[in-house]
């Protein structure tokens, strides 16, 4: 079930931390086209998240019936 959570500075920081964690994991891989594509995508995702205004509704999926 989809619900919406407003983008707050703390939530933005959590999202950015997750992006950086994924990039760190990918940087440990052997460089190849698939790894490079994912890294480029994560960089663009971070730029998008940072460009969104505070309060922007971010769609999320419920897991195990909780937020």
Residue pairs with C-beta under 8 A, 6 or more apart in sequence:
1 61
1 62
2 59
2 60
2 61
2 62
3 59
3 60
3 62
3 67
4 57
4 58
4 59
4 60
5 11
5 57
5 58
5 60
5 67
6 54
6 55
6 56
6 57
6 58
7 49
7 52
7 53
7 54
7 55
7 56
7 57
7 58
8 54
8 55
9 54
11 58
12 49
12 50
12 52
12 54
15 49
16 46
16 49
16 50
19 42
19 45
19 46
19 49
22 38
22 42
23 39
23 42
23 43
26 35
26 38
26 39
26 42
27 39
29 35
60 67
